[in-house]
Amino acid sequence: MARKGKKLRAAYENVDREMLYDLGDAIQLIKDNAKAKFDETVELAVALGVDPRHADQMVRGVVTLPNGTGKSVRIAVFARGDKAAEAEAAGADIVGAEDLAEKVQQGQMDFDRCIATPDMMAVVGRLGRILGPRGLMPNPKLGTVTMDVKAAIQEAKAGQIQFRVEKAGIVHGGVGRASFSSDALKENIQAFVGALVKAKPTGAKGSYLLRASLSSTMGPGVRLNIGTVTG
């Protein structure tokens, strides 16, 4: 434990906590300070000029990262008949209907993304109190309530991530791994921020992208010069 503390202290010494780093420099710092024995996740956090308590200032959406997330995504699909077979053939990890709903109610949720065909929403809707707080509730606006389950599964496996603003106006998401090349991380970060800009709600007034920071699982946060991300 002391050794980890020493590594973390050394990492913080390499980062000026008050400085706004250009995107390329920030990425290099993150990669240089990712010293864990596993491939650390790189996470982007963006503070938005919105108040999500108001419906017209909610920010939510999906983005497909051009270089993927580096993470294996487990997908559950609520479907019957031919659509269930289609989901299995497309690589879904768990497929079911009422039987899957019963497992979820029992707390068995070994999946990262949940997709449902429209006809299954009567069943899935009863799971809202369980799936909703975990960000797993299928939603047509996010493309997770669809008849094209094959495409939804392929997109999720290819690096599609969902984002949603939190109460404090912060949006965060994993944008890759420390082992990714600097260019790959840069492209993923720019795609994520671009999706946030496109998702700007009508009720947002004044500055929208306020602050941003980049960090790895075990490393310090690095403040970003937001202009070098969007420019």
VEXTI-280545 format. One record per residue (C-alpha): residue number from 1; residue in one letter; chain; y, z, x. Coordinates in steps of 0.05 Angstrom, whole numbers, padded with zeros to 5 digits. Each point is the difference from the previous one (the first is absolute). Layout:
<rs>
[r NUM; A; A; [Y; Z; X]]
...
</rs>
This chain:
<rs>
[r 1; M; A; [00000; 00000; 00000]]
[r 2; A; A; [00048; 00017; 00057]]
[r 3; R; A; [-00014; -00068; 00031]]
[r 4; K; A; [00020; -00035; -00064]]
[r 5; G; A; [00064; 00041; -00003]]
[r 6; K; A; [00016; -00021; 00071]]
[r 7; K; A; [-00010; -00073; -00017]]
[r 8; L; A; [00044; 00005; -00061]]
[r 9; R; A; [00055; 00036; 00038]]
[r 10; A; A; [-00002; -00055; 00053]]
[r 11; A; A; [00005; -00053; -00055]]
[r 12; Y; A; [00061; 00034; -00030]]
[r 13; E; A; [00033; 00002; 00068]]
[r 14; N; A; [-00005; -00076; 00002]]
[r 15; V; A; [00037; -00007; -00066]]
[r 16; D; A; [00074; 00011; -00013]]
[r 17; R; A; [-00002; 00032; -00069]]
[r 18; E; A; [00072; -00019; -00015]]
[r 19; M; A; [-00003; -00072; 00023]]
[r 20; L; A; [-00009; -00060; -00046]]
[r 21; Y; A; [-00049; -00045; 00036]]
[r 22; D; A; [-00005; -00075; -00009]]
[r 23; L; A; [-00065; -00020; -00032]]
[r 24; G; A; [-00032; -00029; 00062]]
[r 25; D; A; [00017; 00062; 00042]]
[r 26; A; A; [-00025; 00047; -00055]]
[r 27; I; A; [-00066; -00036; -00004]]
[r 28; Q; A; [-00010; 00004; 00075]]
[r 29; L; A; [00015; 00075; -00001]]
[r 30; I; A; [-00050; 00011; -00055]]
[r 31; K; A; [-00054; -00038; 00037]]
[r 32; D; A; [00015; 00035; 00066]]
[r 33; N; A; [-00004; 00069; -00032]]
[r 34; A; A; [-00063; -00012; -00041]]
[r 35; K; A; [-00046; 00041; 00045]]
[r 36; A; A; [-00053; 00023; -00049]]
[r 37; K; A; [-00073; -00016; 00011]]
[r 38; F; A; [-00001; -00041; -00064]]
[r 39; D; A; [00040; -00061; -00020]]
[r 40; E; A; [00061; 00032; -00032]]
[r 41; T; A; [00031; -00027; -00064]]
[r 42; V; A; [00072; -00023; 00006]]
[r 43; E; A; [00041; 00021; -00060]]
[r 44; L; A; [00068; -00023; -00024]]
[r 45; A; A; [00045; 00045; -00043]]
[r 46; V; A; [00062; -00027; -00034]]
[r 47; A; A; [00052; 00040; -00037]]
[r 48; L; A; [00029; -00039; -00058]]
[r 49; G; A; [00066; 00009; -00038]]
[r 50; V; A; [-00035; 00012; -00066]]
[r 51; D; A; [-00014; 00057; -00047]]
[r 52; P; A; [-00071; -00011; -00025]]
[r 53; R; A; [00011; 00050; -00057]]
[r 54; H; A; [00035; -00058; -00035]]
[r 55; A; A; [-00046; -00055; -00025]]
[r 56; D; A; [00047; -00055; 00022]]
[r 57; Q; A; [-00002; 00026; 00072]]
[r 58; M; A; [-00075; 00002; 00009]]
[r 59; V; A; [-00026; -00040; 00060]]
[r 60; R; A; [-00072; -00021; -00002]]
[r 61; G; A; [-00040; -00060; 00022]]
[r 62; V; A; [-00051; -00031; 00046]]
[r 63; V; A; [00004; -00038; 00065]]
[r 64; T; A; [-00052; -00037; 00041]]
[r 65; L; A; [00010; 00016; 00073]]
[r 66; P; A; [-00008; -00064; 00040]]
[r 67; N; A; [-00042; 00034; 00053]]
[r 68; G; A; [-00038; 00048; -00045]]
[r 69; T; A; [-00001; 00075; 00003]]
[r 70; G; A; [-00057; 00011; 00049]]
[r 71; K; A; [-00032; 00044; -00053]]
[r 72; S; A; [-00064; -00012; -00039]]
[r 73; V; A; [00017; 00004; -00074]]
[r 74; R; A; [-00052; 00025; -00050]]
[r 75; I; A; [00010; -00032; -00069]]
[r 76; A; A; [-00025; 00022; -00068]]
[r 77; V; A; [00000; -00049; -00057]]
[r 78; F; A; [-00006; 00015; -00074]]
[r 79; A; A; [-00034; -00060; -00031]]
[r 80; R; A; [-00059; -00023; -00042]]
[r 81; G; A; [-00047; -00059; -00001]]
[r 82; D; A; [00021; -00062; 00038]]
[r 83; K; A; [00063; 00033; 00026]]
[r 84; A; A; [-00041; 00058; 00028]]
[r 85; A; A; [-00045; -00051; 00036]]
[r 86; E; A; [00062; -00036; 00025]]
[r 87; A; A; [00028; 00065; 00028]]
[r 88; E; A; [-00065; 00016; 00036]]
[r 89; A; A; [-00004; -00070; 00030]]
[r 90; A; A; [00073; 00006; 00023]]
[r 91; G; A; [-00015; 00063; 00040]]
[r 92; A; A; [00019; 00057; -00047]]
[r 93; D; A; [-00029; 00066; 00025]]
[r 94; I; A; [-00010; 00031; -00068]]
[r 95; V; A; [-00007; -00036; -00067]]
[r 96; G; A; [-00010; 00030; -00068]]
[r 97; A; A; [00026; 00015; -00070]]
[r 98; E; A; [-00012; 00064; -00040]]
[r 99; D; A; [-00047; 00023; 00055]]
[r 100; L; A; [00055; -00007; 00052]]
[r 101; A; A; [00049; 00036; -00045]]
[r 102; E; A; [-00048; 00058; -00005]]
[r 103; K; A; [-00006; 00004; 00075]]
[r 104; V; A; [00076; 00001; 00007]]
[r 105; Q; A; [00004; 00056; -00051]]
[r 106; Q; A; [-00050; 00039; 00042]]
[r 107; G; A; [00045; -00008; 00061]]
[r 108; Q; A; [-00039; -00056; 00034]]
[r 109; M; A; [00055; -00045; 00026]]
[r 110; D; A; [-00023; -00029; 00065]]
[r 111; F; A; [00048; -00060; -00003]]
[r 112; D; A; [00070; -00019; 00022]]
[r 113; R; A; [00017; -00052; -00053]]
[r 114; C; A; [-00018; -00007; -00073]]
[r 115; I; A; [-00002; -00066; -00038]]
[r 116; A; A; [-00017; -00011; -00073]]
[r 117; T; A; [-00007; -00058; -00048]]
[r 118; P; A; [00046; 00005; -00061]]
[r 119; D; A; [-00057; 00014; -00048]]
[r 120; M; A; [-00018; 00063; 00040]]
[r 121; M; A; [00068; 00033; -00006]]
[r 122; A; A; [-00021; 00038; -00062]]
[r 123; V; A; [-00050; 00036; 00045]]
[r 124; V; A; [00044; 00004; 00061]]
[r 125; G; A; [00059; 00025; -00040]]
[r 126; R; A; [-00036; 00065; -00012]]
[r 127; L; A; [-00001; 00012; 00075]]
[r 128; G; A; [00075; -00003; 00008]]
[r 129; R; A; [00008; 00074; 00016]]
[r 130; I; A; [-00051; -00007; 00056]]
[r 131; L; A; [00017; -00068; 00029]]
[r 132; G; A; [00075; 00001; -00012]]
[r 133; P; A; [00020; 00057; 00048]]
[r 134; R; A; [-00042; -00033; 00054]]
[r 135; G; A; [00033; -00067; -00007]]
[r 136; L; A; [-00065; -00032; -00023]]
[r 137; M; A; [00015; -00017; -00072]]
[r 138; P; A; [-00008; -00076; -00012]]
[r 139; N; A; [00065; -00033; -00019]]
[r 140; P; A; [00012; -00073; -00021]]
[r 141; K; A; [00066; -00001; 00037]]
[r 142; L; A; [-00037; 00015; 00065]]
[r 143; G; A; [-00054; -00052; -00014]]
[r 144; T; A; [-00054; 00053; -00009]]
[r 145; V; A; [-00011; -00014; -00074]]
[r 146; T; A; [-00025; -00071; 00001]]
[r 147; M; A; [-00055; -00048; -00020]]
[r 148; D; A; [00002; -00030; 00070]]
[r 149; V; A; [-00036; 00058; 00033]]
[r 150; K; A; [-00023; -00044; 00057]]
[r 151; A; A; [00071; -00015; 00022]]
[r 152; A; A; [00022; 00073; -00009]]
[r 153; I; A; [-00057; 00024; 00044]]
[r 154; Q; A; [00013; -00052; 00053]]
[r 155; E; A; [00074; 00017; 00003]]
[r 156; A; A; [-00014; 00075; 00006]]
[r 157; K; A; [-00051; -00012; 00055]]
[r 158; A; A; [00048; -00047; 00037]]
[r 159; G; A; [00054; 00053; 00009]]
[r 160; Q; A; [00037; 00008; -00066]]
[r 161; I; A; [00032; 00068; -00008]]
[r 162; Q; A; [00034; 00033; -00058]]
[r 163; F; A; [00065; 00038; 00005]]
[r 164; R; A; [00038; 00047; -00046]]
[r 165; V; A; [00064; 00039; 00011]]
[r 166; E; A; [-00009; 00076; 00001]]
[r 167; K; A; [00045; 00051; -00033]]
[r 168; A; A; [00045; 00006; 00062]]
[r 169; G; A; [00011; -00075; 00001]]
[r 170; I; A; [-00048; -00012; 00058]]
[r 171; V; A; [-00051; -00057; 00004]]
[r 172; H; A; [-00053; 00002; 00053]]
[r 173; G; A; [-00060; -00040; 00019]]
[r 174; G; A; [-00048; -00016; 00056]]
[r 175; V; A; [00020; -00064; 00035]]
[r 176; G; A; [-00056; -00007; 00050]]
[r 177; R; A; [-00033; 00035; 00059]]
[r 178; A; A; [00025; 00019; 00069]]
[r 179; S; A; [-00048; -00050; 00030]]
[r 180; F; A; [00035; -00057; -00036]]
[r 181; S; A; [00045; -00044; 00043]]
[r 182; S; A; [00074; 00012; -00004]]
[r 183; D; A; [00011; -00066; -00034]]
[r 184; A; A; [-00053; 00015; -00053]]
[r 185; L; A; [00032; 00067; -00016]]
[r 186; K; A; [00068; -00031; -00002]]
[r 187; E; A; [-00023; -00053; -00050]]
[r 188; N; A; [-00033; 00053; -00044]]
[r 189; I; A; [00061; 00045; 00000]]
[r 190; Q; A; [00047; -00058; -00017]]
[r 191; A; A; [-00047; -00021; -00057]]
[r 192; F; A; [-00001; 00071; -00027]]
[r 193; V; A; [00076; 00007; 00002]]
[r 194; G; A; [00008; -00069; -00030]]
[r 195; A; A; [-00043; 00021; -00059]]
[r 196; L; A; [00044; 00062; -00009]]
[r 197; V; A; [00062; -00043; -00002]]
[r 198; K; A; [-00032; -00046; -00052]]
[r 199; A; A; [-00019; 00061; -00041]]
[r 200; K; A; [00072; 00026; -00002]]
[r 201; P; A; [00010; 00026; -00071]]
[r 202; T; A; [00058; -00020; -00044]]
[r 203; G; A; [00025; 00071; -00004]]
[r 204; A; A; [00008; 00008; 00076]]
[r 205; K; A; [00074; 00003; 00019]]
[r 206; G; A; [00032; 00002; 00068]]
[r 207; S; A; [-00041; 00000; 00064]]
[r 208; Y; A; [-00074; -00011; -00014]]
[r 209; L; A; [-00035; 00004; 00068]]
[r 210; L; A; [00027; 00066; 00027]]
[r 211; R; A; [-00044; 00022; 00057]]
[r 212; A; A; [-00067; -00018; 00031]]
[r 213; S; A; [-00047; 00031; 00050]]
[r 214; L; A; [-00065; -00019; 00033]]
[r 215; S; A; [-00056; 00046; 00022]]
[r 216; S; A; [-00073; 00002; 00019]]
[r 217; T; A; [-00052; 00049; -00025]]
[r 218; M; A; [00007; 00049; 00057]]
[r 219; G; A; [00067; -00022; 00030]]
[r 220; P; A; [00073; 00015; -00012]]
[r 221; G; A; [00044; -00037; -00049]]
[r 222; V; A; [00048; -00053; 00027]]
[r 223; R; A; [00063; -00015; -00039]]
[r 224; L; A; [00013; -00074; -00012]]
[r 225; N; A; [00063; -00042; 00001]]
[r 226; I; A; [-00013; -00028; -00069]]
[r 227; G; A; [00041; -00062; 00016]]
[r 228; T; A; [-00051; -00022; 00052]]
[r 229; V; A; [-00054; 00003; -00052]]
[r 230; T; A; [00034; -00042; -00053]]
[r 231; G; A; [00038; -00045; 00047]]
</rs>
